[in-house]
Amino acid sequence: IKIAAFCSQLINLKNILGSRASASSLFDWLEGHTETNVFFSNLSFDLAQNRMLLSGTAKTSSDAGLEARILEQDPNVQNVLVGSMSGGAAGGWQFTMTVTFVPGFFESPSTPQPTP
């Protein structure tokens, strides 16, 4: 019984470390897909739904639109939905986006690479 419990703990640890690598890969991917005049203030992702939720600020509304187009052009992205956009008090444009990836994107053992 103790051996089975130990094996279960090892499998759980492997799963946790594996998802941590996926998160690291996702940050690398996002860095390569971010427009110069855009920065993100919040990110969350739902592995079960293959979705990433982003909140950020763009210098102009055109920059926010360009960011959505950059994300949409990646073959690993199934859909980009701009949820809201409004002018910020300190300038810039606040926005939210939902990025839906193709099935299996988060399960890939290799690091997703930015597309040129």
C-alpha positions in Angstrom: 0.0 0.0 0.0 2.9 2.4 0.8 4.5 1.7 -2.6 1.2 2.5 -4.4 0.8 5.8 -2.4 4.4 6.7 -3.2 3.9 6.0 -6.9 0.8 8.1 -6.8 2.7 11.0 -5.3 5.4 10.7 -7.9 2.8 10.8 -10.7 1.1 13.9 -9.1 4.5 15.6 -8.8 5.2 14.9 -12.5 1.9 16.3 -13.5 2.5 19.5 -11.4 6.0 20.0 -12.9 4.6 19.2 -16.4 2.0 21.9 -16.1 4.6 24.4 -14.7 6.6 23.8 -17.9 3.5 24.5 -19.9 3.0 27.8 -18.1 6.6 28.7 -18.8 6.2 27.9 -22.5 3.0 29.9 -22.6 4.8 33.0 -21.2 7.6 32.5 -23.8 4.9 32.2 -26.5 3.1 35.3 -25.4 6.3 37.3 -25.3 6.9 36.5 -28.9 3.3 37.5 -29.8 3.0 40.9 -28.1 2.9 44.1 -30.1 5.4 46.7 -29.0 2.8 49.2 -27.7 0.9 46.6 -25.7 1.5 45.3 -22.2 -0.5 42.7 -20.2 -1.5 43.2 -16.6 -3.3 40.0 -16.0 -3.2 36.5 -17.4 -5.0 33.3 -16.5 -5.5 30.1 -18.4 -7.9 27.2 -18.4 -6.2 24.0 -19.6 -9.4 22.1 -19.9 -10.9 24.7 -22.3 -7.6 25.5 -24.1 -8.2 29.2 -23.2 -6.0 32.1 -22.1 -7.7 35.2 -20.6 -5.7 38.4 -20.9 -6.1 41.9 -19.6 -3.9 44.7 -20.7 -3.2 48.2 -21.9 -2.4 49.4 -25.4 -1.1 52.8 -26.4 -3.9 53.2 -29.0 -7.1 51.3 -29.9 -5.3 50.4 -33.1 -2.5 48.8 -31.1 -5.1 46.6 -29.3 -6.6 45.6 -32.6 -3.2 44.8 -34.0 -2.5 42.6 -31.0 -5.6 40.6 -31.6 -4.6 40.2 -35.3 -1.1 39.1 -34.2 -2.5 36.4 -32.0 -5.1 35.3 -34.6 -2.3 34.7 -37.2 -0.6 32.0 -35.1 -1.7 28.5 -36.4 -2.0 27.4 -32.7 -4.7 29.9 -32.1 -8.3 28.9 -32.9 -10.0 32.2 -32.0 -9.4 35.6 -30.4 -12.3 37.4 -28.8 -11.9 41.0 -27.6 -14.2 41.2 -24.6 -14.0 44.9 -23.8 -12.0 48.0 -24.6 -12.1 51.4 -23.0 -10.0 54.5 -22.7 -7.9 54.5 -19.5 -7.8 57.5 -17.1 -4.0 57.7 -17.4 -4.1 57.4 -21.2 -3.9 54.3 -23.3 -6.6 51.7 -23.9 -7.6 49.0 -21.4 -8.8 45.7 -23.0 -9.6 42.1 -22.3 -9.1 39.2 -24.7 -9.9 35.5 -24.7 -7.5 33.4 -26.8 -8.7 29.9 -27.6 -6.0 27.5 -28.7 -6.2 24.4 -30.9 -6.9 21.2 -29.0 -3.7 19.8 -27.5 -1.7 23.1 -27.5 -1.1 22.9 -23.7 -0.2 19.2 -23.9 2.7 19.6 -26.3 6.0 18.6 -24.8 7.9 21.1 -26.9 8.0 24.9 -26.3 5.6 26.7 -28.6 7.6 29.0 -30.9 6.6 32.4 -32.1 5.7 32.5 -35.8 7.6 35.0 -38.0 
